[in-house]
Amino acid sequence: MRKNSLSKMFIVMIILIFAGSALFAGGQKDGKSAKANDARFNVGFTTEEAISTLIPDESWQYVEMGCIFWPLVYDQLWVMGPAPDYKPVPMLATSWETEDNQTWIFHLRKDAKFHDGVAVTAEDVAFTLEYFPASDPAWEYEDTDCEDIQVIDDYTIQFTLSAKHGGDYPPVYWTPILPKHIWEDYKDDMHSFNNDDAIGSGPFHLKEFQSEQYIWLESNEDYWGNVPEAKTVVLKTYGSSEAEYMALKKGEIDMIGYNSIDPLALDGFKGVDGVEVKIDPGITIDWLSFNLHKENAISDLNVRKAIMYGIDTERLISLAFLGYADPADSFMYTELPDHNPNLPQFDYNVSKAKSILAGAGYKDTDGDGIVNDPKSGDNLVFELLGPSDWTMEVKMITLIKEQMKDIGIEISPKIVDLDTYYEFWYAPEEDSFDISIGNEEPGPHADWIWEFARSWDNGGEGWNCAYYNNAEFDEYLDDMAEQSDIDARRADLYKMQEILANDLPYGFLLRYKSINPVRSDKFTGYTSTMGGVSTWINPWSYYNVKPVK
């Protein structure tokens, strides 16, 4: 590991005090305003996005409805604030401090209660940290991996992480605080508890749940912060995107809960009475994963470079996304200060792509228009994996296939159902693909996304879908994760992005915009962030919407 650039102990003290009314969590409870209306805020999801259980396993973490449900019902120690700053906002914790970025002290508010009236204390936080991440791999992160946990008093907790935690954000992100008095009997097997009542301490409590159909929430009148003005929130399920879109046009729902709408559907919302269309920067980045485990030409950097130069990204954006996307060159969003602005670019250049291939010995020796592998003599043919559910990406695969013909490479699309796609994608050593479409939502607090490039031989087999191995990258990654000096941390991130751009385990393509029609005739206060008005990083619309007077 590279040495920390700081020569003395770094002391961080963050004391954030709620002030102002712009943020939902930024003031005292206003019971009168909450009781002044009986507004019902309806939000639509497709069947594929619905959760089937209230057990906090992968159905919360990786299913779209789950990513919206639990942050409304369960408080966290802190949350990421809204755009444009995305600053940490205190929730159950009022402040936190550390002297070495490894041992942390969190101070809790004294007026928070679970939905059953029991006070939230440090014992609940300690219980959550000790047992919840161990309950399911979906919840295991370095910023919750504790070597030691101590309850100092009812409202103060100290914990020591297994490794230092650097950056602008404190640890224990994206973690619901569970009530110890309910979960303690199931601490060794959390999957054995049905959690039908879903007792949390958040701004909404559960009224009714029907598996894969709907979740009915009501505002928590005893919440420590501002009580939401939407008295009722119903997360409703529809059999298809088209049915969901029709429900929004009819006023049956007020907002789409996740993934916005397909650009092809945009015209259908123009001129609809009561509907406003919001277009926000995207949160999803699309890329190509090159399977470096396969013993074929895809492991040749020259071939990967030629492929990237042979892709006309602007044409992909125009035809597959109708212009509602931007080029991407990293896991880091271009508007964030940690994005390296000097990365090598693979601008569309057929001549350069063909020249790279020819220089590496890939020539059309049999005259069929496809270059041949100089080692095997076979045509250069690669399977390109993608899920049938991602309609825009399927279009993109078709376009890439056409573009690759121009440089002498043949693409064989391999379109499978989503479950099979993930089974193949996360197991490159099984050689079920040569290239695949990759797709993720890093978000502004994106340290976790770099685990996609941690060496396969150094613990990266969980997410590394390219079978990439680079010890130098790992060193920068480890230092970045622990680095408290912002400039040194940024230098690490710049270098990591540069290494990936040069090695090309992933070929970054684009970031599509979020198109969000909302019922502005019924509610105001929709809050946009990257990804739109409702994503895993954005509960703020639910906190802030108000019925139109």
N, C-alpha and C positions, 0 to 999 in steps of 0.2 A: 504493500500500500504506500502511496506517496505520502510524504510527511505533511502534516497540517501546517499551513503557512503562518499561523499565529504563534508567537514566541512566548506568550503568557496566557494564563487562564482567561477565557472569554466569559464575561458575565452578562447574562441576558435577563432583563426584568421587564415584563410586559404587564402593564396595568391598563386594561381597557374598560372604560366606564360608559354605560349606555347614556346617550345624550341625543336629543333631537327626535323627531317623529318620522324621519325618512325611512328608517329601518324598522321592520316589524318588532325586533327584539329590543328596540331602543327606547322604551318608556315604561311607565307603570300601567297596570291593567286598567282598561276602560270598560267596565262592565256595562255601563249605560249604553254606549254605542253598540255593543254586541247584542244587547237585548232589544235594540230599537227596530230590528228587522228580523225576518225569518227567511232570509235569502238562502236559496239552494243552488249551489254551484255544481254543475254537472260536467264531468270530464270523460272523454271517450278513449277507449283502448281497443285494440283488436284482440281476438281470441288468443293469438300467439303471444301477446304481451301480458296476458292475465296470469295471476298467481292462483295456485290450487290449494295452498295451505298457508296458515299463519305462523307455522314454525319458522324461526329465523335461520333457515339454511340457505341454499343457493337460490331458492325461489324469491328471497328478498334481494339478494346481491346481484343477480344476473338477469332477472326478469324485469321488464320495464315497469310494470305496475308495482312490483315490489320496491323498486328504487324510488317511487313516489310515495307509496304507502307508509313505509316505516319512518322516514324523516318527519312526517306529519304527526305520527302517534308517539314516537320516542324522541325525547330530547337527546342532544349530544353535548359534550363539554363545550364545544365551539363549532361554528359552521363557517363555510366560506361565504363571504358577503357577495352582494350583487355586483354587476358590472358598473363602471369600468375597472374598478380597483381590485375587486375580488379579495378584499382584506379579511383577515380572521375576525369573526364577530363572536363575542362571548355568549354562551347560552347557560348551561348549568354551572360552568366555571365563570367567575367574575374576573380572575386574573391568574397568571401562571408565571413561574420563574425557574431559572436554572443557572448554575455556575459553570457547568462543564458540558452542557448539551446532552448529558446522559442521565443524570439524576434530576428529576423535575418535581416541582411542588405546584399543585393546583389548589386554588381556593374556590370553594363552592358557595353559591348563593344559599341563603338560609330560608327562603320562602317558596322553594319548589316542592311540589307534592306529586306523587303518582296519582293516577286516576281513581284509585280506591281510597285516597285520603292519607296514605302513609307518606311521611316526609322522605325526600331524597337526601341521602347522606353519603359520606365518603365510603361507608361500607358497601353501598351499591356499586360505586365506581370500582372499588377494589375487587368485588365479586366479578364484575363484568370483565375487567382486565385479566383476571386469573383464569376464568373458565370459558368466556365466550370465544376468543380467538382459537382456543383449542377444540371447540365444538365442531368446527367445519373449516377446511382449508380456505374456503371463500373469504373468511374473515381474518386470516393470518397476514399481518403486515409487520414490517420492521418497527413501525412506530407504536405498536402495541405489544411487542415482544419484550416482556419484562423479566429481569433477573430477580428483582426484589420489589415488593409492594408493602407499604406501611400506611396504616390509617393513623394520622397524627391526632386528629380529633374529629368530631362529627362532620365538620365542613372543611377539612384539610387532608389532602392525600399526597403522599410522596411515593414515587416509583422510579426505579432505575432500569433503563432499557439495556438490552444486550449490546447495543452499539449506539454511538452518538447520533443525535438527530439534528441536522443543520437546516439551514434555509430560513425563509420568512415565516413559515407556519409552525405552530407547536405540534407536538405529537398527538396521537389518539384522534385522528381524523376519520370521519365516516364510520363512526362506531356508536350504535344506540346503547344508552345506559339502561341496563335491565334491573328490575326490582329484585333484590336478593331474597326478600321474604316470599316471593312467588316461585322463583327458579331454583332455590337452594336444594330442594329435594331431587332436582333433575340435573344437577351440575355435572355429573359424570356421563350423562347421556341426554343432551338437550333435545335430541330428535324424538325422545320418548314422550315429550310433553306437547299436547296439541295446541296450547296457547290460544284457545278459542276466544278468550276475553281480551287478549292483546293489551294488557295493562302497561302503559308507558307513562311518561310525564310530559308529553308534548302538547302542542296547542289544540290538537284534536283527539277525541277518544272514539273508540269503535262502538258503533251501535249495532251493525249487522253485517255479516259476511256470508256470501254465497260463492262457493268455489268456482272460479273461472267465469263468474257472472257479474258480480258487483261487490263493492266495498262501500258501506254507508258510514260516514264519519260525521260527528257533531263537534262543534267548537267546545273547548274545555273552559267552562265559565270560571274555574278556579285557577286558571293558568297564571303563572307569576308575571308574564309579560302581557302585551296587548292581546286581548281576546280577538280572534279573527272576526271580521264583519260578515263573512260568509258563514252563517249559522250551521249550514249543512253542506258537506262535500260528498258527492257520490261519484265514485270511479266506476264507470259502466263499460261493459264489454260488448263488442259487435263482431259479427262473423267475418267481416272483411273491411278493408280500408274504404271501399266504395260505400258500404252501409254506414260506416262512421262519418264519412263526408256528408252523406245525405242527412244524417241526424243533426249535424252542425248547421246545415242550411235551413232545416226545419225548426231549429231552436231547441231540439231535444237535449243537446249538449252545448256547452258554452266555449269549450276549448278541447283541443286534441291533446291527450296526455303525454305522448311521446312520439318522436321521429317526424314530427311535422307532416307535411303533405308532399306527395310526388309533384314535381314541376308540371307534369302533364295535367294535373288536376287544378292548377291555378286559375285558368280561364273560367272554370265552373264556379268560382267564388267571386269573380268580378261582378259588381253590380247587385249582389245579393243584399237585400235590405237587412240592416242591422249587423252586417259582418264587416269587420276591418281586417285587412291582411297585413301582418307584420313580417318583414323579411330581415332576418338577423344573421350575423356571422355564424358559420357552422362550428360544430364541435367535433364532427366525425371526420377522420382522415382516412383516405383510401390509399393503399400501397400494394406493391407486388412483393410477395415473399418468395425468395429463391431458395429452393431446397438444396442446401450445400452438402447434405448427406449423400445425395445420389451420385453415383460414380459415372457421370456423363458430362456433357459439355456445359451444363448449367453451372458447374463448379468453376468454370473458367471465367475470370473477371472480364476478359475481353468480350465474351459473349454477353454477359450481363450489361456491360456498358453499351454495346451495340443495340441491345433490346431497348434500353432507356433512350438512346438517341433516335431510335426508330419509332417511338411513340409520339404521336401528335396530341399532346395533352389538351390543347385548345379545342381540337376537334372532338375529343372525348367530352369536354365540358359543354360544347355547343350542341352535340347530338344526343348524348346520353342524359345530360342534366339541363338541357335547354338554356344554357348560359348561367345557371344558378350554382356556380361553383368557382373556386379559385385554385390555382396551382399550389401544390405543397412540396416542400423539399426536406421536411424533417418531422419528427414527432412533436416539435415545438412550434406553436402558432407564431406566425410572422409578426403579429402586433405586440407580442410579449418581449420584454427587454432581454430575456435569456435566449432568444432566437439568434443564431449566428447568421449575420447578413452576408457573409463572404463564402458561402458554401458553393462548391462546384455545381454548375447547372447543366442539365442534359436537355438543352433546347433541341427541338425537332430538327434533325439533320440526317436525311437518308444517305447522302453521299458519305458523311463521316461514319455512319453506322456500317456501311458496306466496306469502307476502307479499313475500319478496325477489324472486321471479320477476315478480310483478305490478308491483312498483315499478320494475323494469327494463324493463317493456314486454312481458313474455312472458305473453300471455293466450290463452285458448281461444276463438279467434274463429270457429271452425267447429263448435263444440259436440260434438266427438268425444272429449272428455276429455283431450286432449293439448294443451298450450299451443303457441302458434305463435311462430316467430322474427319479431320486429318488422321485421327487415331483409328477409328473404326471403319471409315469410308461410308457410313450411313448418312442419310439425310438428317439435317438438323430439325428434329421434330420434338416439341415439348407439350406436355399436358398442362393446361391452365385450369386450375380448380376454382370453382365458385359455387355459392349456394343459390338454388332456384328462387328462394324467397327475396333475394336482393335484386329486384327487377332492373334498377338502373345499372348495377354492376354487371348484370348479365349482358345488357346492351354494350357496356364498356368492353367486356370480353370479346364480343363479336367484332367490335371496331378494332381492337388490338390484333385480333386474328387477321383482319384485312390489312392492317398496317405492316405487320411482320412479313407478309408476302413481298412487300416492296424491298426488304433488305435480305430476302432469301431464307427466312426462317418460317417453318410451318408450325402453327399452333393448333392443338387439338383440344377444344373446350371439354371440360369434365364438370358438368353441372349436376349437382346432387342436392338432396334435401339438407336443411340446415343442421340437423343433428349429425348427419354423416359428414358434412363439411367440417364441423368442429372436431369430430373424431379424427379425421385425416390431418387437419391443419395443425393441431397441437402434437402430432406424432410424426414429425418429418423422418425419423429414423425408420419408419415402416414403408417409406418410399411410395406413398400413394399419390404423389403429385410431383411435378417438376417445378411448377410455378403456381402460386395461388393468389387470389385477391385477398388482401388483408384489410381490416376495418376496425377501428377503435375510436373511443372518445376520451382522449387523455385529460381534458379539462385543464384549467390554469394551474392547479396544484398537481403537477404531472410527474413527480418523481417515480411513481410506480411503473410508468410506461416504459422506462428504460430497461426494465427487467426483461422486456422482449429481446434485448440484445445481450444480456448477460451470457457469458460463455456456457454452452451446453454442458461442458465438463466442469463447470464451477457453479452449479446450482441453477442454471438457466433452463433446465428441461421443463419447468412448469409452463412457461409462456413463450420461450424461444422457439418460434415456428419455422426458423430458417436453418436450424442446426449450425448456428454461427458460433465461432470460437475465436476470441481475441483477448489475450491476457491484459494487454495495454488498456483496452476499453474498460475491462473490469476494474482496473486500478483507478481510473478516472471516475467511474461510477461509484465505487466505494468511498472515495474521497469526497465527491459531490454530496453524497447522502449525509455525511457527517460534518460537512464544512459549514462553519458559522460566519466566516468572512464572506460577505456577499460578492465582492469582486473575485475572490479566489474560486468561489462556487460557480460563478458565471464563466470563468476561464475553463473550469472543468467541463461545463455543459457545452461550451463552444467546441472544445476539443473532441468531446464525444460525438457531436453532430458531424464534425469534420471526418472522424474515423469512419462513421457509418456511410457518409457520402462517398468516401474513397473505396471502401471495401464492398459496398453494395450488397449486403445481405438482404436489404429491403430497398426497393425502388419506389420512392414516394411519388404519388400522382396528383391528388387533388383533395380539396376540402369543400364539401358541398354546403350550400347555404341552407338555413332553416326557414321554411315558409310556413307561417302560422296564422291561419284565419281564426279570429276570435269573435264572440258575440259582444260587440261594443254597445249594443242597445240594452243589454242587461247588466253588464258589469264594467267597471273601470278599474284601473290599478294593475293591469297586466304588466309584469316585470320581465324585461328582456335581458338575457345574457347570451353568451355564445351558446349556440344550440337552441335558442328560442325561449319560449315562455314557460316551458315545463320540461326539465331534464333532471338527471341525477345530481347535478350541481346547483339546481335552481328550484328550491321550494318557495321562492319569494312571491310568485303570483298567488299561491294559495294563502300566504300570509297577508297579502296586501289588497286583494280584490275587494271592491265595494260595489254594492248594488247601485245601479243608476237611479237617481232620485226621480 
